[in-house]
Amino acid sequence: ENNETEVWDPVLITESGEYNICWCNAGQGGCDNDEDFAFKAGVINARGVNVGLHFHCAAYFPCVVEIPLTDGLTSNDYLQMVQATPSASCGTDPRAPATSFSRGTRIRGYQGKDQNAQDVVIFEFGSPQAPGVFLACYCQGNVCNSIGVSDRDFFQQAGQVTVMGLEGRDEYHKCYLRGTCHVHLRGTGLDAQDALMLVDPMDNCGQQGIPVSFSTDGSKFFTESNDRIFVGNFAAETNEGLEGWNFNLGTPVRTGRYRMCYCMRTRATNGVCENRID
């Protein structure tokens, strides 16, 4: 009649699913091997977010993350972004700086439908301010909306968010006459079929204009409108997930200022960088 209680608290379960509770009597084994846990004490049914999801957003464009609405999730849950360094993990590392996205890096969700009419929890982070790779860390339950909520409550990694695009918007690059003009660009999600175009500084990227003359050597690729385009060569990747690409613009034939306009093949109208609008 002398009932005794043993408590293991807290128990952290990082993936949803059904788990057997297996107990070991220390007096009948060392509790060092799986075979020692021969008594089934019960079952834990853990409800949480699906893991292993991958989301893609474009720098400077609205980024929306949709999480399938599984058992245990509600529209009051929160999602936060964590910089995806090689050793980063949800629940341990702090969220990324709030300025990384125009609406912040910790957002409350709301219920909606995806393009397949499936129930999802939607998180609108606004526009990413730079390319990069982030862990999508999920917080489930009432604690997410409490004063005491912390990074530790976002221990469920729903997946990874890749923000594609160039780093350093509107940066200045300098080249010299009679010297080969090399431009090094960094970003995420760049492709060997992406392209760079030089236009008059009074023209805006993505709009029609008169082709400019910059160099006679280098790239031999031209659009139907006679705009010259340059393709890059992959150089290296940083620990932050940024890729480096080198562009050879040839030898400048005259002094002047030019606007550099970049085309991502994945966002081009026909999947090919062939028009100014891209």
C-alpha positions as CSV (number, residue, x, y, z in Angstrom):
1,E,0.0,0.0,0.0
2,N,3.0,2.4,0.2
3,N,2.8,3.8,-3.3
4,E,5.9,5.7,-4.4
5,T,6.0,8.2,-7.3
6,E,8.9,8.9,-9.6
7,V,8.9,12.1,-11.6
8,W,11.0,13.0,-14.6
9,D,10.6,16.7,-15.3
10,P,11.1,18.3,-17.7
11,V,11.1,15.9,-20.6
12,L,11.9,17.6,-23.9
13,I,10.4,15.9,-27.0
14,T,11.5,17.6,-30.2
15,E,9.4,15.7,-32.7
16,S,5.7,14.8,-32.7
17,G,4.6,11.2,-32.6
18,E,3.7,8.4,-30.2
19,Y,6.3,7.1,-27.8
20,N,6.4,4.2,-25.4
21,I,7.4,4.9,-21.8
22,C,9.9,2.2,-20.9
23,W,10.9,1.8,-17.2
24,C,14.0,0.2,-15.7
25,N,14.2,-1.1,-12.1
26,A,17.7,-0.1,-10.9
27,G,17.8,-3.1,-8.7
28,Q,17.4,-5.5,-11.6
29,G,19.9,-4.0,-14.0
30,G,22.3,-1.1,-14.5
31,C,19.8,0.9,-16.6
32,D,22.7,1.4,-19.0
33,N,21.3,-0.6,-22.0
34,D,18.1,-0.7,-23.9
35,E,17.5,-4.2,-22.7
36,D,17.3,-3.0,-19.1
37,F,14.1,-1.0,-19.9
38,A,11.8,-4.0,-20.2
39,F,8.7,-2.7,-18.4
40,K,6.2,-0.6,-20.5
41,A,4.9,2.1,-18.1
42,G,2.7,3.9,-20.6
43,V,2.5,5.9,-23.8
44,I,3.2,9.6,-24.6
45,N,1.4,11.1,-27.5
46,A,3.4,14.2,-28.5
47,R,1.6,16.7,-30.7
48,G,3.6,19.4,-32.5
49,V,4.8,20.9,-35.7
50,N,5.9,18.9,-38.7
51,V,9.6,19.1,-39.2
52,G,12.0,19.1,-42.2
53,L,10.1,21.8,-44.1
54,H,11.9,24.1,-46.4
55,F,10.8,27.6,-47.4
56,H,12.1,30.1,-50.0
57,C,11.7,33.8,-49.9
58,A,13.3,36.6,-51.9
59,A,15.2,39.5,-50.3
60,Y,13.2,42.8,-50.3
61,F,10.0,41.0,-51.1
62,P,7.3,39.9,-48.6
63,C,8.1,36.6,-46.9
64,V,5.3,34.3,-45.8
65,V,5.8,31.0,-44.0
66,E,2.9,28.5,-44.0
67,I,3.0,25.6,-41.4
68,P,0.5,22.7,-41.9
69,L,-2.1,22.8,-39.1
70,T,-1.6,19.5,-37.4
71,D,-3.0,18.4,-34.0
72,G,-1.9,20.6,-31.2
73,L,-1.2,23.7,-33.3
74,T,-3.3,26.9,-33.1
75,S,-3.4,30.3,-34.7
76,N,-2.0,31.7,-31.4
77,D,1.4,30.0,-31.9
78,Y,4.5,31.9,-32.8
79,L,7.4,31.4,-35.1
80,Q,10.8,33.0,-34.9
81,M,13.9,33.1,-37.1
82,V,17.3,32.0,-36.0
83,Q,20.5,32.5,-38.0
84,A,21.4,29.1,-39.5
85,T,25.1,28.9,-38.5
86,P,26.6,25.4,-38.6
87,S,26.1,24.9,-34.9
88,A,22.8,26.7,-34.5
89,S,19.7,25.0,-33.0
90,C,16.2,26.0,-32.0
91,G,15.6,26.5,-28.3
92,T,19.3,27.3,-27.7
93,D,20.4,30.1,-30.0
94,P,18.8,33.5,-29.8
95,R,16.5,34.8,-32.5
96,A,17.9,36.8,-35.4
97,P,18.0,40.6,-35.1
98,A,14.5,42.0,-35.5
99,T,15.7,44.3,-38.3
100,S,16.4,41.2,-40.5
101,F,12.7,41.3,-41.6
102,S,10.5,44.4,-41.9
103,R,7.9,43.0,-39.4
104,G,10.5,41.4,-37.0
105,T,11.8,37.9,-36.5
106,R,9.2,36.7,-34.0
107,I,5.7,36.6,-35.4
108,R,2.3,35.4,-34.2
109,G,0.4,33.2,-36.7
110,Y,-3.1,33.1,-38.0
111,Q,-5.1,30.3,-39.5
112,G,-5.7,30.1,-43.3
113,K,-5.6,27.9,-46.4
114,D,-2.7,27.2,-48.7
115,Q,-2.9,27.0,-52.5
116,N,-4.1,23.4,-52.1
117,A,-6.9,24.4,-49.7
118,Q,-5.2,22.7,-46.8
119,D,-5.4,24.3,-43.3
120,V,-2.2,26.1,-42.3
121,V,-0.9,28.5,-39.8
122,I,0.4,31.6,-41.6
123,F,3.3,33.8,-40.5
124,E,3.9,37.0,-42.3
125,F,7.5,38.3,-41.6
126,G,7.4,41.2,-44.1
127,S,10.3,41.8,-46.4
128,P,13.8,40.3,-45.6
129,Q,16.4,43.1,-45.6
130,A,19.2,40.8,-46.8
131,P,19.8,37.3,-48.1
132,G,20.6,34.5,-45.7
133,V,19.5,31.2,-44.2
134,F,17.4,30.9,-41.1
135,L,16.0,28.2,-38.9
136,A,12.2,28.4,-38.5
137,C,11.8,27.8,-34.8
138,Y,8.2,27.1,-33.5
139,C,6.6,27.9,-30.1
140,Q,3.4,26.1,-29.3
141,G,0.8,26.8,-26.6
142,N,-0.1,29.7,-24.2
143,V,3.5,30.3,-23.1
144,C,4.3,31.8,-26.6
145,N,2.1,34.9,-25.8
146,S,3.2,35.3,-22.2
147,I,5.5,37.9,-20.7
148,G,8.0,35.2,-19.7
149,V,8.4,33.7,-23.2
150,S,12.0,33.1,-24.2
151,D,14.2,31.6,-27.0
152,R,14.0,28.3,-25.1
153,D,10.3,28.0,-25.8
154,F,11.0,27.9,-29.5
155,F,12.6,24.5,-29.4
156,Q,10.7,22.9,-32.3
157,Q,12.5,23.3,-35.6
158,A,9.8,23.4,-38.3
159,G,12.4,23.7,-41.0
160,Q,14.6,26.2,-42.8
161,V,14.0,29.5,-44.5
162,T,16.3,30.5,-47.4
163,V,16.2,34.1,-48.3
164,M,17.5,34.4,-51.9
165,G,19.0,37.5,-53.4
166,L,22.0,39.8,-53.3
167,E,23.8,41.2,-50.2
168,G,24.5,44.9,-50.1
169,R,21.8,46.6,-52.1
170,D,23.0,49.6,-54.1
171,E,26.6,49.1,-53.2
172,Y,29.3,51.0,-55.1
173,H,32.0,49.2,-57.2
174,K,35.0,50.9,-58.8
175,C,36.9,50.0,-61.9
176,Y,39.6,51.7,-63.9
177,L,40.4,52.3,-67.6
178,R,42.8,49.9,-69.3
179,G,42.2,47.4,-66.4
180,T,39.9,44.4,-66.3
181,C,36.8,45.2,-64.3
182,H,36.0,42.4,-61.8
183,V,32.9,42.6,-59.7
184,H,32.4,40.2,-56.7
185,L,28.8,39.8,-55.5
186,R,27.5,37.8,-52.5
187,G,24.1,36.4,-51.9
188,T,22.0,33.3,-51.3
189,G,20.2,31.1,-53.9
190,L,22.2,32.5,-56.8
191,D,22.6,30.4,-60.0
192,A,25.1,30.0,-62.8
193,Q,22.4,31.1,-65.2
194,D,21.8,34.4,-63.3
195,A,23.0,37.5,-65.1
196,L,24.2,41.1,-64.6
197,M,23.4,44.0,-66.8
198,L,24.8,47.6,-66.9
199,V,22.4,50.4,-67.7
200,D,22.5,54.2,-67.7
201,P,22.4,55.6,-64.1
202,M,19.3,57.5,-65.0
203,D,17.4,54.3,-66.0
204,N,15.8,52.1,-63.3
205,C,16.5,48.4,-63.2
206,G,13.7,46.4,-64.8
207,Q,12.6,49.2,-67.2
208,Q,13.3,49.9,-70.8
209,G,16.2,52.1,-71.9
210,I,19.0,52.6,-74.4
211,P,21.9,50.0,-74.3
212,V,25.2,51.3,-72.9
213,S,28.7,50.7,-74.2
214,F,31.1,49.7,-71.4
215,S,33.7,47.4,-72.8
216,T,34.6,45.5,-76.0
217,D,36.0,42.4,-74.5
218,G,34.5,40.0,-72.0
219,S,30.9,38.7,-72.3
220,K,29.5,38.1,-75.7
221,F,25.9,37.6,-74.6
222,F,23.3,40.1,-75.7
223,T,19.5,40.4,-75.4
224,E,17.2,40.9,-78.4
225,S,17.2,44.6,-77.4
226,N,21.1,44.6,-77.8
227,D,21.6,44.9,-74.0
228,R,24.8,43.2,-73.0
229,I,24.6,40.7,-70.1
230,F,27.3,39.1,-68.0
231,V,27.3,35.8,-66.2
232,G,29.3,34.9,-63.1
233,N,31.5,32.2,-61.8
234,F,31.0,30.7,-58.4
235,A,33.8,31.6,-56.0
236,A,33.1,30.4,-52.4
237,E,30.5,30.0,-49.7
238,T,30.7,31.5,-46.2
239,N,29.6,30.0,-42.8
240,E,26.5,32.2,-43.0
241,G,25.4,30.4,-46.1
242,L,26.2,33.3,-48.5
243,E,27.7,32.4,-51.9
244,G,30.3,34.5,-53.6
245,W,30.2,35.0,-57.4
246,N,32.8,36.8,-59.7
247,F,31.7,38.7,-62.8
248,N,34.2,39.8,-65.5
249,L,32.9,43.0,-67.1
250,G,35.8,43.3,-69.5
251,T,38.1,46.4,-69.9
252,P,36.2,49.7,-69.7
253,V,36.6,51.9,-72.8
254,R,35.5,55.2,-71.2
255,T,34.9,56.8,-67.9
256,G,31.4,57.1,-66.5
257,R,28.8,55.8,-64.0
258,Y,26.6,52.8,-64.6
259,R,23.8,51.1,-62.7
260,M,24.2,47.4,-62.2
261,C,21.0,45.4,-62.5
262,Y,20.8,41.7,-61.5
263,C,18.5,39.0,-62.8
264,M,17.8,35.8,-60.9
265,R,16.9,33.1,-63.3
266,T,14.4,31.6,-60.9
267,R,12.4,34.8,-60.9
268,A,12.8,35.7,-64.6
269,T,9.7,35.8,-66.7
270,N,10.5,32.8,-68.9
271,G,13.0,31.2,-66.5
272,V,15.8,32.8,-68.6
273,C,17.5,36.2,-68.1
274,E,16.9,37.6,-71.5
275,N,15.0,40.9,-71.0
276,R,15.5,44.2,-69.1
277,I,12.3,43.5,-67.2
278,D,13.9,40.5,-65.6
